[in-house]
Amino acid sequence: MREMIRCLAIWLTTAMLVLLGTATARADEAATGDIKARFDYLSTHGNSNCSTAFLHSIPTTPATARLQGSCCSPMDAGRYARQIAGLKKYASFQEIPTDPYDLPAGLAKKLLAAYEQVLASAEQRAYDEAMQTSREHGPCCCECWRWHVYGGLAKILIHDHGFTGRQVAEVWNLSDGCGGTSD
């Protein structure tokens, strides 16, 4: 019975992601480049949450769906604008989402899979430094889907691009999708 409920929760979450992620009013279509319009859409049309069921639904979510909105607290317009502006510094890295509140599911799947990657000892030290120096002391405030997805991002950035722990912490700080006002 418990397994059936878990499967139903994953199916419902996936269905919700498909419906919200492919709607014609998607944030990227509704507000190309317009921060206020993107904020207005994403802050009222979120489909992500911190549940284990949501985390487990990502691998079966269609790549064209989008993981949208904040997880823990309402989004803040000023903070959102600062995050988007700050992430432009990393535009040349295709693995770094340009918007922490609007992730393509295909990218989330790739980053989630990378979370299981074992790092070499020097790389692990960089990862540990990111954990110690990031604002949340990790990729997110809780060990939800963002923790695993952005943890995978860190492993890719360290292993494939030679990022330091401080650089990863900066990406995590700019990519914090928990909502709220604090930078």
N, C-alpha and C positions, 0 to 999 in steps of 0.2 A: 504494500500500500504506500509506504513512504517513498519508494522508488517511482511509483506511478505519479505521485504528487510532484516529485522533483522533476520528472520528465514533462509533466503538464506545465509547470512553472517555466521551464526552459522554452518549451514550445510557445507559450503565450508571450514571453519576453521577445523571442525571435520574431514572432508575428508583429508585435508592436514596433520593433525596429524596422522591419520591412515597410510597414505602412507609413511610419513617420519619416523614415530615411528616403523614401522615394516620392514623397508628396511633392506636388509642383511648387509648393511654397517653401521648399528647402531654403535654408539660410544662405547658401552660396548662390542660389538663383535669385532670391528675393532681394539681395543686398550686396551685389558685387562691389566690394571696396567701400561700402557705406557702413562704418562702424556702428552708428546709432541704429540703423535698420537691422543689422546683424544681431546686435545686442537685444533689441526689442523682440526679435524672433526667438533667439536661443534662450533667452531668460524666461520665456513663456511656453516653449515647446520642447522642453527637455524629455529625453527618454531613457536616461541612464540613472543607475542607483548603485549603492554600495553592497548590494546583496551578493551572496555566493552564487545564486541562480543566475544573476546577470553576468558575472564573470564566466561561468560555465556555458553561457549561451553564445559568447563571442565566436568560438570556433565554428559554430553552425550558422552564424549570421551571414546573409548574402554580402559579398564584398562591396556591393554598391550601396548598401545601407550606411547610415551615419549614426555615430554615438554622439548624442547632443545634450547640451545643458550641463548644469552643475550637479554635484552629487550631494553635498552636505548642507550648504547654505545658499541663499539666493545670490545670484550674480550681482556684481557692482559695476555700473557703467564706466566709472573712472578707472577702476582697476583693470577692467577688460581692455579698454583702449591702451593702457600702458603695457599690458601683456602682449597684445598684438603688435604694437610698435617695437617692443623689445625682442620679440621672436624674429623680426625681419633680419636681424643680424645673422641668423642661422638659415636663411632662405636657400643657401646652396646645398644644404644637407636634406636630401629628400626624405629621410627617415623622421625628421623632426616635424611634427604637426605644426602648421602655421596658425592654428586656432585651437586652444586647449578645450574649447567647449563645442567643437564640431569636428570629430575625427572620422575619416573614412573607415568603415569596418574592415576593409581589406588591409589597410595599414595597421590597424589595431591587432588583427590576427598575426601579422608578421612580427610585430613587436612582442606580442604575448608569447609566441613560440620562442623568441630569443631569450626570454626570461630564464629558461632552463639551461642556457649556455653556461658551461663552466669556464671561468676565466683563469688565465695564468696568474701566478702569485703577484706579479707587479700590477697586472690589470685589476686584480681583486683589491689591492691596496688603494687604487684610484677609486674603485667603487665604494670601498669603506669610507674613504675621505669624503665622497659625495654624500654618503649617509650622515656623516657627522656634521657637515657644514651646510647642508640644505636647511631651509627654514623649517620644514616639516620633519627633519631628521629621517628622510626617506623620500621616495617619489610622490607620496601623498600623505594625507593626515591619518589614513587607516589602510589596512591591507585589503583594499577592494580591487576592482578591475584596473583602476588607474595605477595602483601600486605595481601590479604585475606588468601592465603594458609599458609604463614609463621605466620600470626596472629593466625590462627587455631593451628599451631604447638606450638606456645607459650602457648596457653591455655591448650593443652594436657600436655606439659612439666611442667607447673605450677601445674595444678590440679592433674595429675596422678603420677608425678615424684618429686614433691616438689622443682622444680627449683626456684631460686630467680630471681629477675628482672635483676640483673647483669649477671647471667648465661644465661638467655634468650638473653640479648643484645649481649653477646659474640657469641652465636649461630647465631643470625641475622647478625652480622658483618661478620662472616665467610661465611655465606650463601648468601650474597648480590649478586644477579644475574643481576644487572644492567649493568655490564661490567665496563670498565674504569680501571684506574691504581691505584686509591687511596685505601689504606687499612684503 
